Amino acid sequence: MDNPICRLTSPATDVVIRCTPVAEILYWGPHLPAFNAEDIATLSRPVPNGRLDVDVPLTLAAENGRGLFGSPGVEGHRDGLDWSPVFTTCRVEQQDNGVVITGEDQQAALRFTSEVHLDAQSGVLRVRNTLTNLHTQPYQVGRLAVTLPLPEQAAEVMGFHGRWVREFQPHRTHLSHGGVVQENRRGRTSHEYFPGMILGQPGFSEQQGEVWGVHLGWSGNHRLRADVKTDGRRQVQAEALYFAGEQSLGAQQSLSTPWLYASYSSTGMNLMSQQFHRYVRSQILRFPSARPRPVHLNTWEGIYFDHDPSYIMAMATQAATLGVERFIIDDGWFRGRDHDRAALGDWYLDEKKYPNGLAPVIEHVHQLGMEFGIWVEPEMINPDSDLYRAHPEWLLALPGYQQPPGRFQYVLDLSNPAVFDYLLTRMSWLLGEHDIQYVKWDMNREVVQPGHEGRAAATAQTTQYYRLLDTLMARFPQVEFEACASGGGRIDYEVLKRSHRFWTSDNNDALERQRIQRGMSYFFPPEVMGSHIGADRCHATYRRHDIQFRGLTALFGHMGIELDPANAGEQEQHAFAHYIQLHRQWRDLLHSGDSVRLDHPDPATLAHGVISPARDRAIFCVAQLAMPTYSMPGRLRIPGLLPDARYRVTVLDAPPVIAEEQGGHVMRVLPGWLSAPVEAGGSWLAQAGLALPVLDPESALLLGIERC
C-alpha cells in the first residue's frame, strides 16, 4: 500500500482511485494526458455547517456507518448484530490496468473486496464487489451492491422499460433531488426493465453531452438506482436482488455481486455505445468459428406446430435458393407437442411427425449448404406432460401454495440435482446424436415463488442455468446458442458469455422493431441482434408493411427471415433474395464497424448507420416512422468520416416512389443526388450533409458511402 493513489487509463477515459485509508473513486472522466498524484489535493472537500464535523467520503462500499446517509453497499446482520460495517483498506493489488482493493471491519468480522478494471482498448470500466464472512457464525446478507460516484453534471437519467413485443423503450427523468429506482423481480433479465441506465448532462443526445452508461451483467432479479445526496453528490448503484434468507454466508464464505460494466463518453451516447460494442467483441463474445454470421430461416411463423418432414425439406430447398445459410426448426418437433399447452419437458423426438427421425431433414439441410438448428425450452414444464406426471415434485415452487401458471407452463427447479441431470442428459442426446450446429434456447415465462426445498432460490436458479449452458458448451463447442426469452426477456452481458445471439423481440413488425433495435443498440453490437423479415402482415400486431421497409429494418442486425418461403409469392421471394444478398454484401461492415445513431430534430425520423474502423466505408439508413413534422425534412449530416477524404454516396435501396424517380403525393421534385451517385468531402458530409427527400410514413432509404 505504498501508493494510495491508483490511476487506470485508456485513450478516452481515466479513473483515479484513492485506495487508502478507504477506497474512493475521485475521478471518472476524459483521459488525463499529464496526471500527477499530487493533483488530487484540489479535491479536498469543505465540511459544511449543520452536518457532521468531518468529511465523509463516498466509498466503494458506501457505508452508512461512516456517516454516508444513503443507500449503502452492504446490508446484512449476524443474528441482529454487525449490521452497519465500516471498512478500512488493508490490501491493494494493482496490475494490468486494474486494482483489487480489500477492506476489513474487524469488529463486524467482514471483508469487502472491490475489483476495478478499466479496459485499455475500449475504455469500459468493469467493477465487482465481494463480501466475505470472517466469523464462525453465519452472516445474513440482505443486499450487496456496486456503487459508483458521478459528477454533479450527471443530472438526467435515461432508463429502459418495456413488455413482451415492446422491449428496450427509453424514458428520461431529471435527477435533482432524491433518486430514481429501477427494479426487476420477474426471475430473468426481463422485458420490463433492462438492467442498464445512462446518466448525463441534461439534454444529452446521440452526438452531444457527457454521458455515463452502466449495465449489470446478470440474468435474474436486479435493482439499479441513481441518487442525489443533499450535498449534491451523485451515485449510481447496481445489484442482484435477493429474497429473504436467500444469502447466508458461513465461516469464510463469500458472495460476489455481478459485474457492473460502465462506459463514459464526452460526446454523447454514440461513443458510449461504440466502447461497449468494442468491449463485447473483444472480451465477451466467443464464436466457435470466424465465419460470417449466417443468415437464418426460422420456421416458427411459417408452420408453427404443423411439422411435416417432407414439407419442411421443401421449405429448406426454397430457403437455400434465397441465400439462407442456417435453417432452424422451431417448437413442435418433440413428443406430444401439437400446441403450446402440453409436452414441455418430454425431450424425445415425436416419431409420429418424424417416423424416420430428424436425420433425413438434417442431411437435406446440409446438402443444400446450410447449417441446421433446433429450438428447445429446457427450463420449463407443462402440467400436461409425461415428465410432470412422473415428477410433479420437480417444480421450482413453494410447498403448500398454488402457483399461477404462465403460458400453460411451470419452471423446473435447476437446483435439484435430478432435474439438472435429466436436462443435461436429454440435451446431450439431442446434440450428441444429431448433427446440429445451432440451438435456439427459449424461456417463456416469468418466475413466481422460486423455492427450492422451501427456501428462496431465485439466484441459484440463474446460476444453475449458467452451469447447464456452460456444461453443454464444453461438451459441444461447435454448437452456437441463441438466448431467447419470449423475445427480449433475457438479454445481458452475462448470458452473452454463454450464447452467440439474442432474439431481440417476438415482434417482427418493422415499425416497432425500429425503436426496439435502437434501444438494444445502446449496449449490444449488431451481430448479436436477431433481426428477421417477417410476413407482410405481422403476426404480433397484424399491421402490414411492404418488403422494402421490412428488409431494411432487418438489415442492421443478425439477419434472418421468419415465414414459410415455400408459400410466398414469386415477387416476395425475389425481394427476400434481394435483401439477403444486400445484407451479405455489407455484413462484414455491419458486424465489425462503429454503430452511429444520428440526432434528428423530427422524432418521427430515425437515422443510423455503421462506419468501418478504417473510415473508408459506411452504410446509413433513414427510416420515416410517421408523417414528417415539416414539409422538408432537412439534412442528413454524417459524422465520423475522414475530414480530408472524398466519398461517393450511392442509393442502395429506396421506396418505389423514389426508386422509380416519381414525384407526386409528397414531392414534386426529388433531390438531385438520389438519381445518381454524388461525391463530397468527409467534412462537408459531416457539417453540411445531404438534403433529404420526403419519405412516406413507414418507409426507409438506404445509402452506401465509399471512399473515392
C-alpha positions in Angstrom: 0.0 0.0 0.0 2.9 2.3 -0.7 0.9 4.2 -3.3 -2.5 5.2 -2.0 -3.5 6.8 -5.4 -4.2 4.4 -8.3 -4.8 5.6 -11.9 -6.4 3.4 -14.5 -6.1 4.8 -18.0 -7.2 4.4 -21.6 -7.1 6.6 -24.7 -10.5 8.1 -24.0 -11.2 7.6 -20.3 -9.3 7.7 -17.0 -10.3 6.6 -13.5 -8.4 7.8 -10.4 -9.0 6.0 -7.1 -7.8 6.8 -3.6 -7.2 3.4 -2.1 -6.3 4.2 1.5 -7.4 4.6 4.1 -10.7 3.8 2.3 -11.5 3.0 -1.3 -12.9 6.0 -3.1 -13.2 6.9 -6.8 -12.1 10.5 -7.1 -12.3 10.9 -10.9 -14.0 9.1 -13.8 -14.0 11.1 -17.0 -11.9 12.1 -20.0 -8.3 10.9 -20.4 -5.8 12.9 -18.4 -2.6 13.3 -20.5 -0.4 14.7 -17.7 -1.9 13.4 -14.4 0.2 13.6 -11.2 -0.9 12.0 -7.9 -0.4 15.4 -6.2 -3.3 16.8 -8.4 -5.8 15.3 -6.0 -5.1 18.0 -3.5 -7.5 20.2 -5.4 -10.4 17.8 -4.5 -10.1 18.3 -0.7 -13.8 18.8 0.2 -15.2 21.5 2.5 -17.2 20.5 5.6 -20.5 22.5 5.8 -22.1 23.6 9.0 -25.2 21.9 10.3 -23.8 18.4 9.4 -21.2 16.0 10.7 -17.9 17.6 11.8 -15.7 15.6 9.4 -15.7 14.9 5.7 -17.5 11.7 4.7 -16.1 10.0 1.5 -18.4 8.3 -0.9 -16.6 5.0 -0.8 -16.9 1.9 -3.0 -18.7 0.3 0.0 -21.0 3.3 0.5 -21.1 2.6 4.3 -23.9 4.2 6.4 -21.8 3.5 9.5 -19.3 6.1 8.2 -22.0 8.8 8.1 -23.0 8.4 4.5 -26.7 8.9 4.5 -28.0 7.0 1.5 -28.3 3.6 0.0 -25.4 1.5 1.4 -23.4 -1.1 -0.5 -23.9 -3.7 2.2 -27.0 -4.6 4.2 -27.0 -7.6 6.5 -26.6 -8.9 10.0 -25.4 -11.7 12.2 -28.4 -12.5 14.4 -29.1 -8.8 14.6 -25.5 -7.7 15.1 -22.8 -6.4 12.8 -25.4 -4.7 10.7 -23.5 -1.4 9.9 -20.0 -2.3 8.9 -17.2 0.2 8.2 -14.3 -1.0 6.1 -10.7 0.1 6.3 -8.3 -0.8 3.4 -5.8 -3.5 4.4 -4.5 -4.6 1.0 -4.1 -3.1 -2.5 -3.1 -5.1 -5.6 -2.6 -3.2 -8.9 -1.9 -4.9 -12.2 -3.0 -4.9 -15.9 -4.8 -1.5 -15.7 -6.9 -2.8 -12.7 -6.8 -2.8 -9.0 -8.1 -5.1 -6.2 -8.8 -3.2 -3.0 -9.5 -5.2 0.1 -11.0 -3.6 3.2 -11.9 -5.2 6.6 -14.1 -4.4 9.5 -12.6 -6.4 12.4 -15.4 -5.6 14.7 -18.0 -7.0 12.4 -15.6 -9.7 11.1 -16.3 -8.9 7.5 -14.1 -8.4 4.5 -15.1 -6.2 1.5 -13.1 -6.6 -1.8 -13.6 -4.4 -4.8 -12.2 -5.4 -8.2 -11.9 -2.4 -10.6 -10.6 -2.8 -14.1 -10.5 -0.3 -17.0 -10.2 -2.0 -20.4 -7.3 -0.2 -22.1 -8.7 -0.6 -25.6 -12.4 0.2 -25.2 -12.3 2.4 -22.0 -15.1 0.2 -20.5 -14.9 0.1 -16.7 -15.7 -3.2 -15.0 -16.4 -3.4 -11.3 -17.4 -6.2 -8.8 -17.6 -6.4 -5.0 -17.2 -9.4 -2.8 -18.2 -9.8 0.8 -16.6 -12.4 3.0 -17.6 -13.6 6.4 -14.6 -13.9 8.7 -16.6 -15.0 11.7 -17.6 -18.5 12.8 -21.3 -17.5 13.0 -23.3 -17.1 9.7 -23.9 -13.7 8.2 -27.3 -13.0 6.6 -26.9 -10.8 3.5 -29.8 -8.6 2.5 -28.1 -6.5 -0.1 -24.7 -6.3 -1.8 -24.2 -3.6 -4.4 -21.7 -1.9 -6.7 -21.6 1.9 -6.1 -20.0 4.3 -8.5 -19.8 8.1 -8.0 -20.9 10.6 -10.6 -20.2 14.3 -11.1 -22.7 17.0 -10.5 -23.4 17.5 -14.2 -25.0 14.0 -14.4 -28.4 15.4 -13.8 -30.6 13.4 -16.2 -31.3 9.6 -16.2 -32.3 7.6 -19.3 -33.7 4.2 -18.3 -35.4 1.5 -20.2 -38.9 0.0 -19.8 -40.9 -2.4 -21.9 -43.1 -5.5 -22.1 -43.5 -8.5 -24.3 -43.2 -7.5 -28.0 -42.2 -4.0 -27.0 -38.8 -4.2 -25.4 -36.0 -1.6 -24.9 -38.2 1.6 -24.7 -36.2 4.6 -23.3 -37.6 7.1 -20.8 -35.9 10.1 -19.2 -36.0 11.6 -15.6 -34.4 14.7 -14.4 -32.2 14.0 -11.4 -32.1 16.9 -9.0 -33.3 15.5 -5.7 -33.9 12.1 -4.3 -33.4 9.1 -6.6 -34.5 7.0 -9.5 -35.0 3.3 -8.8 -35.5 0.6 -11.5 -36.3 -2.9 -10.2 -36.9 -6.3 -11.8 -38.4 -9.2 -9.7 -39.5 -11.5 -12.6 -36.7 -14.1 -12.3 -35.0 -13.2 -15.6 -33.3 -10.1 -17.1 -36.9 -9.1 -18.1 -38.7 -7.3 -20.9 -39.9 -4.7 -18.4 -36.7 -3.2 -17.0 -33.4 -3.9 -18.8 -30.5 -3.7 -16.3 -29.0 -0.6 -17.8 -29.0 3.2 -17.3 -27.5 6.2 -19.0 -26.8 9.3 -16.9 -25.5 12.6 -18.2 -25.8 16.3 -18.7 -29.4 17.4 -19.2 -30.4 17.1 -22.8 -27.6 14.7 -23.7 -28.2 13.1 -27.1 -26.7 10.6 -29.5 -24.0 13.0 -30.6 -23.7 15.6 -27.7 -23.2 15.8 -24.0 -21.2 13.9 -21.3 -22.8 10.5 -20.5 -22.0 7.6 -18.2 -23.7 4.4 -19.2 -23.9 1.4 -16.9 -25.1 -2.2 -17.4 -25.3 -5.0 -14.8 -24.3 -8.4 -16.3 -26.9 -10.5 -14.6 -29.8 -12.6 -15.8 -32.0 -12.6 -12.7 -33.7 -10.2 -10.3 -31.9 -6.9 -10.0 -32.1 -3.3 -8.9 -30.5 -0.1 -10.4 -30.7 3.2 -8.8 -29.3 6.7 -9.2 -29.3 9.1 -6.2 -28.5 12.7 -5.4 -27.4 13.4 -1.8 -28.4 16.6 -0.2 -24.8 17.9 -0.6 -25.2 17.5 -4.3 -23.0 14.4 -4.8 -24.4 11.7 -7.1 -24.1 8.0 -7.2 -25.3 5.1 -9.3 -25.8 1.7 -7.8 -26.5 -1.8 -9.2 -27.1 -5.1 -7.6 -28.7 -8.5 -7.8 -31.9 -8.6 -5.7 -32.1 -11.3 -3.0 -35.3 -12.7 -1.4 -35.5 -13.1 2.3 -33.0 -15.6 3.7 -31.6 -16.3 0.2 -28.0 -15.4 1.1 -26.4 -16.7 4.2 -22.6 -16.8 4.5 -21.0 -19.4 6.6 -17.5 -19.1 8.1 -15.0 -17.9 5.4 -17.7 -18.0 2.7 -18.0 -15.2 0.2 -20.7 -13.6 -2.0 -19.9 -11.5 -5.1 -22.0 -9.0 -7.0 -22.5 -9.5 -10.7 -20.1 -7.5 -12.8 -21.1 -3.9 -13.5 -19.9 -2.6 -16.9 -19.7 1.2 -17.4 -18.8 3.4 -20.3 -18.0 7.2 -20.3 -18.3 9.5 -23.3 -17.7 13.2 -23.6 -19.5 13.3 -27.0 -22.9 11.7 -26.5 -24.3 8.2 -26.5 -22.7 7.1 -29.8 -19.2 6.9 -28.3 -20.5 5.3 -25.2 -22.2 2.6 -27.3 -19.1 2.1 -29.6 -17.0 1.5 -26.5 -19.5 -1.1 -25.1 -19.5 -2.8 -28.6 -15.7 -3.0 -28.7 -15.6 -4.4 -25.3 -18.3 -7.1 -26.1 -16.4 -8.0 -29.3 -13.0 -8.4 -27.6 -13.9 -9.6 -24.1 -17.3 -11.3 -24.1 -18.2 -12.8 -27.4 -16.7 -16.2 -28.3 -17.9 -17.6 -31.6 -17.0 -21.2 -32.4 -15.5 -20.1 -35.7 -14.6 -16.9 -37.5 -17.1 -17.3 -40.4 -19.6 -14.5 -41.1 -22.8 -14.6 -39.1 -25.1 -16.9 -41.2 -28.5 -15.6 -42.4 -31.3 -17.5 -40.7 -34.6 -19.0 -41.6 -36.7 -19.9 -38.5 -39.8 -22.0 -39.2 -41.9 -20.7 -36.3 -44.2 -18.1 -38.0 -44.1 -20.3 -41.1 -45.6 -23.5 -39.8 -45.9 -23.2 -36.0 -46.6 -26.8 -34.7 -47.6 -28.3 -38.0 -44.5 -30.4 -38.7 -44.3 -32.5 -41.9 -40.7 -33.5 -42.7 -41.3 -33.5 -46.5 -42.8 -30.0 -46.3 -40.0 -28.8 -44.1 -37.5 -30.1 -46.6 -39.3 -28.2 -49.3 -39.1 -25.1 -47.2 -35.3 -25.7 -46.8 -34.9 -26.1 -50.5 -36.6 -22.8 -51.2 -34.7 -21.1 -48.4 -31.4 -22.1 -49.9 -32.3 -20.5 -53.2 -32.9 -17.3 -51.4 -29.5 -17.2 -49.9 -30.3 -18.5 -46.4 -27.3 -20.1 -44.6 -28.8 -21.6 -41.4 -32.2 -23.4 -41.2 -33.8 -23.7 -37.8 -36.7 -25.9 -36.8 -38.7 -24.2 -34.0 -41.2 -25.5 -31.5 -43.2 -28.7 -32.3 -40.6 -31.4 -33.0 -40.8 -33.4 -29.7 -43.2 -35.9 -28.4 -46.8 -34.7 -28.0 -46.0 -31.1 -28.9 -49.0 -30.3 -31.1 -49.8 -27.0 -29.3 -48.4 -24.8 -26.5 -50.3 -26.4 -23.7 -48.5 -29.8 -23.5 -45.3 -31.8 -23.6 -42.7 -29.3 -22.4 -40.2 -31.5 -20.5 -40.6 -34.5 -22.8 -37.5 -34.0 -24.8 -37.9 -37.1 -27.1 -38.4 -36.9 -30.8 -42.1 -37.1 -31.9 -41.9 -40.3 -34.0 -45.4 -39.7 -35.4 -44.3 -36.5 -37.0 -40.8 -37.8 -37.8 -41.1 -41.5 -38.4 -37.6 -41.6 -39.9 -36.1 -39.4 -37.3 -34.5 -36.0 -37.7 -31.6 -37.3 -39.7 -33.2 -37.1 -43.2 -34.1 -33.4 -42.6 -30.7 -32.5 -41.2 -28.9 -34.3 -44.1 -31.1 -32.5 -46.6 -30.4 -29.1 -45.0 -26.7 -29.8 -45.0 -26.7 -31.0 -48.6 -28.2 -27.6 -49.5 -25.1 -26.0 -47.9 -26.9 -24.7 -44.8 -26.3 -25.3 -41.1 -29.1 -26.9 -39.1 -30.6 -25.5 -35.9 -33.3 -26.5 -33.5 -35.5 -24.9 -30.7 -35.6 -26.0 -27.1 -37.0 -24.7 -23.8 -35.3 -26.9 -21.2 -36.1 -24.8 -18.0 -39.9 -25.3 -18.5 -42.5 -28.0 -18.0 -46.2 -28.3 -18.9 -48.5 -29.9 -16.4 -49.8 -31.9 -19.4 -46.5 -33.8 -19.9 -45.1 -37.3 -19.1 -42.4 -35.6 -17.1 -44.8 -33.7 -14.8 -46.9 -36.8 -14.3 -43.8 -38.7 -13.2 -42.2 -35.9 -11.2 -44.5 -33.2 -10.0 -42.0 -32.5 -7.2 -39.5 -31.2 -9.7 -41.2 -27.8 -9.9 -39.5 -24.6 -8.8 -42.2 -23.7 -6.2 -43.1 -23.3 -2.6 -44.8 -26.3 -0.9 -48.3 -25.6 0.2 -49.0 -22.8 -2.3 -50.9 -23.0 -5.6 -48.6 -21.3 -8.1 -50.2 -19.5 -11.1 -49.2 -21.0 -14.4 -47.8 -18.9 -17.2 -48.2 -19.8 -20.9 -49.6 -23.1 -19.6 -46.3 -24.0 -18.0 -44.2 -24.0 -14.9 -40.5 -23.8 -14.1 -38.2 -26.7 -13.3 -36.0 -26.5 -10.2 -32.5 -26.5 -11.6 -31.1 -26.7 -8.1 -32.5 -30.2 -7.8 -29.6 -32.5 -9.0 -32.1 -34.9 -10.5 -33.6 -32.1 -12.7 -30.2 -30.8 -13.7 -29.0 -34.3 -14.7 -32.2 -35.1 -16.6 -31.9 -31.9 -18.7 -28.2 -32.4 -19.3 -28.9 -36.0 -20.4 -31.7 -35.0 -22.8 -29.8 -32.0 -24.3 -26.7 -34.2 -24.7 -28.8 -36.8 -26.5 -30.2 -34.1 -28.8 -26.8 -32.5 -29.6 -24.7 -35.7 -29.4 -26.9 -37.9 -31.6 -27.7 -35.3 -34.3 -25.5 -33.1 -36.5 -26.8 -29.8 -35.0 -24.9 -26.5 -35.3 -27.3 -24.2 -33.5 -29.7 -24.1 -30.6 -32.4 -21.6 -30.0 -32.9 -21.7 -26.2 -36.2 -20.2 -25.1 -37.5 -19.3 -21.7 -41.2 -18.3 -22.0 -42.5 -17.4 -18.6 -41.7 -15.3 -15.5 -40.7 -17.0 -12.3 -43.2 -16.9 -9.3 -42.3 -18.4 -5.9 -38.8 -19.6 -6.8 -38.4 -22.0 -4.0 -36.0 -25.0 -3.5 -36.8 -27.2 -0.5 -38.9 -24.3 0.9 -36.1 -21.7 0.7 -35.8 -18.8 -1.8 -33.7 -19.9 -4.8 -34.0 -17.2 -7.4 -30.3 -16.5 -7.5 -29.5 -20.2 -7.5 -31.9 -20.8 -10.4 -30.0 -18.3 -12.5 -26.5 -19.6 -11.6 -27.7 -23.2 -12.3 -28.9 -22.1 -15.7 -25.4 -20.7 -16.3 -23.9 -24.0 -15.2 -26.2 -26.0 -17.5 -25.2 -23.9 -20.5 -21.5 -23.9 -19.5 -21.6 -27.7 -19.3 -23.2 -28.1 -22.7 -20.9 -25.6 -24.4 -17.9 -27.6 -23.0 -19.3 -30.8 -24.4 -20.4 -29.4 -27.7 -18.0 -26.5 -28.5 -19.1 -26.4 -32.2 -22.7 -25.5 -31.3 -23.9 -21.9 -31.2 -26.7 -20.9 -28.8 -29.3 -18.2 -29.1 -30.7 -16.7 -25.9 -34.5 -16.2 -26.3 -37.0 -15.5 -23.6 -40.3 -14.7 -25.3 -38.1 -12.4 -27.4 -36.0 -9.9 -25.4 -36.6 -11.2 -21.8 -33.1 -12.4 -21.1 -30.5 -10.1 -22.8 -27.4 -9.1 -20.8 -23.7 -9.5 -20.9 -23.5 -12.5 -18.5 -25.8 -14.6 -20.7 -23.9 -13.4 -23.7 -20.8 -15.1 -22.4 -22.7 -18.3 -22.9 -24.5 -17.5 -26.2 -23.9 -16.0 -29.6 -27.1 -14.2 -30.5 -30.2 -12.8 -28.9 -33.8 -13.0 -30.2 -34.5 -9.3 -29.8 -38.2 -9.5 -29.7 -41.1 -11.8 -30.7 -42.4 -8.7 -32.6 -41.3 -8.7 -36.3 -43.3 -5.6 -37.0 -40.8 -3.4 -38.8 -42.2 -0.1 -37.3 -42.0 -1.4 -33.7 -38.6 -3.0 -34.5 -37.1 0.3 -35.4 -37.5 1.5 -31.8 -36.7 -1.8 -30.2 -33.5 -2.3 -32.1 -32.3 1.3 -31.4 -32.9 0.7 -27.7 -30.9 -2.5 -27.8 -28.1 -0.9 -29.8 -27.0 1.3 -26.8 -25.4 -1.7 -25.3 -25.1 -4.5 -27.9 -23.4 -4.7 -31.3 -25.5 -5.6 -34.4 -24.1 -9.1 -34.9 -25.8 -10.4 -31.7 -29.2 -8.7 -32.5 -31.5 -11.2 -34.1 -33.5 -9.2 -36.7 -35.8 -11.1 -39.1 -38.0 -10.2 -42.1 -41.5 -11.4 -41.2 -44.6 -11.9 -43.3 -46.2 -8.8 -44.8 -48.9 -9.0 -42.1 -47.1 -9.1 -38.8 -48.1 -12.0 -36.6 -47.7 -9.9 -33.4 -49.5 -6.6 -34.4 -51.5 -7.6 -37.6 -50.0 -4.5 -39.2 -48.8 -4.7 -42.8 -45.6 -3.3 -44.2 -44.1 -3.7 -47.7 -41.0 -5.8 -48.1 -38.7 -2.7 -48.6 -39.4 -1.4 -45.1 -39.2 -4.9 -43.6 -36.0 -5.7 -45.4 -34.1 -2.5 -44.4 -35.2 -2.8 -40.8 -33.9 -6.4 -40.6 -30.6 -5.4 -42.4 -28.9 -3.8 -39.4 -28.5 -6.8 -37.2 -28.0 -10.6 -37.5 -30.4 -11.1 -40.3 -33.0 -13.8 -40.9 -36.4 -14.5 -42.3 -39.4 -15.8 -40.2 -42.0 -17.2 -42.5 -42.7 -20.0 -45.0 -40.7 -19.3 -48.1 -42.4 -22.2 -50.0 -45.7 -20.4 -49.6 -44.5 -16.9 -50.6 -45.3 -15.5 -54.0 -42.6 -15.0 -56.7 -42.3 -11.3 -56.1 -41.9 -11.7 -52.4 -39.3 -14.4 -52.9 -37.3 -12.2 -55.3 -37.4 -9.4 -52.6 -36.3 -11.8 -49.9 -33.3 -12.8 -52.0 -32.5 -9.2 -52.7 -32.3 -8.1 -49.0 -30.5 -11.3 -48.0 -27.9 -10.6 -50.7 -27.7 -6.9 -49.6 -27.1 -7.9 -46.0 -24.4 -10.5 -47.1 -22.7 -7.8 -49.2 -22.5 -5.4 -46.3 -22.4 -7.7 -43.2 -18.6 -7.6 -42.8 -19.0 -3.8 -42.2 -22.3 -4.1 -40.2 -20.7 -6.7 -37.8 -17.3 -5.0 -37.3 -17.8 -1.3 -37.7 -18.8 1.6 -35.4 -22.5 2.0 -34.9 -23.8 5.5 -35.2 -27.2 6.9 -34.3 -27.8 10.4 -35.7 -29.6 13.2 -33.9 -32.6 14.5 -35.9 -35.0 17.3 -34.9 -38.0 15.2 -36.0 -38.7 12.3 -33.6 -40.5 10.5 -36.5 -37.2 10.3 -38.4 -34.7 7.7 -37.2 -31.3 7.7 -38.9 -28.5 5.3 -38.1 -25.6 3.6 -39.7 -22.2 1.8 -39.4 -18.8 3.2 -40.3 -15.8 1.0 -40.9 -12.8 1.2 -38.5 -10.7 2.5 -41.4 -13.3 5.1 -42.2 -13.3 4.1 -45.9 -16.9 2.6 -46.0 -20.2 3.4 -44.3 -23.8 2.3 -44.6 -26.7 4.5 -43.4 -30.5 4.1 -43.1 -33.1 6.8 -42.8 -36.4 5.4 -41.5 -39.5 7.5 -41.5 -41.8 6.2 -38.8 -44.7 8.7 -39.2 -45.6 11.8 -41.2 -42.7 14.3 -41.1 -43.3 17.4 -39.0 -42.2 19.8 -41.7 -42.8 19.8 -45.5 -39.0 19.4 -45.9 -37.2 17.0 -43.6 -33.8 18.9 -43.5 -30.4 17.4 -44.0 -28.7 14.1 -43.1 -25.3 15.0 -41.6 -22.9 12.1 -41.4 -20.2 12.3 -38.7 -17.2 10.1 -38.3 -15.7 10.1 -41.9 -12.2 11.3 -42.6 -12.5 15.1 -42.9 -9.9 15.4 -45.8 -11.1 12.3 -47.8 -13.6 12.3 -50.7 -16.5 9.9 -50.7 -19.1 8.6 -53.1 -22.6 8.4 -51.9 -24.9 5.8 -53.6 -28.5 5.0 -53.0 -28.5 1.3 -52.3 -32.3 0.9 -51.7 -35.2 3.2 -51.8 -39.0 3.1 -51.6 -40.7 2.6 -55.0 -41.8 6.3 -55.3 -38.1 7.3 -55.1 -36.6 4.3 -56.9 -38.8 5.0 -59.9 -37.9 8.7 -59.7 -41.5 9.7 -59.3 -42.7 13.0 -57.8 -46.3 13.0 -56.8 -48.1 12.9 -53.5 -45.4 14.3 -51.2 -42.6 15.6 -53.5 -42.8 17.5 -56.8 -39.0 17.3 -57.4 -36.6 14.8 -55.8 -33.2 15.9 -54.5 -30.7 15.6 -57.4 -28.3 13.2 -55.7 -30.9 10.5 -55.5 -30.8 9.8 -59.2 -27.0 9.2 -59.5 -24.1 8.8 -57.1 -22.6 12.0 -55.8 -19.2 12.8 -54.4 -18.4 15.0 -51.5 -15.7 15.5 -48.8 -15.9 13.9 -45.4 -16.0 17.3 -43.6 -18.8 18.5 -46.0 -20.9 15.4 -45.3 -20.4 15.9 -41.6 -21.2 19.6 -41.5 -23.4 20.4 -44.5 -24.8 16.9 -45.2 -27.3 15.7 -47.7 -30.7 17.3 -48.4 -33.2 14.5 -47.5 -36.2 13.6 -49.6 -39.7 13.5 -48.0 -40.3 9.8 -47.1 -43.7 8.3 -46.7 -44.6 7.0 -43.2 -43.2 3.5 -42.5 -40.6 3.6 -45.3 -36.8 3.8 -45.4 -33.9 4.9 -47.5 -30.5 3.1 -47.6 -27.2 4.8 -48.5 -23.8 3.3 -49.2 -20.7 5.5 -48.7 -17.3 4.6 -50.0 -14.1 6.5 -50.2 -13.1 7.6 -53.7 
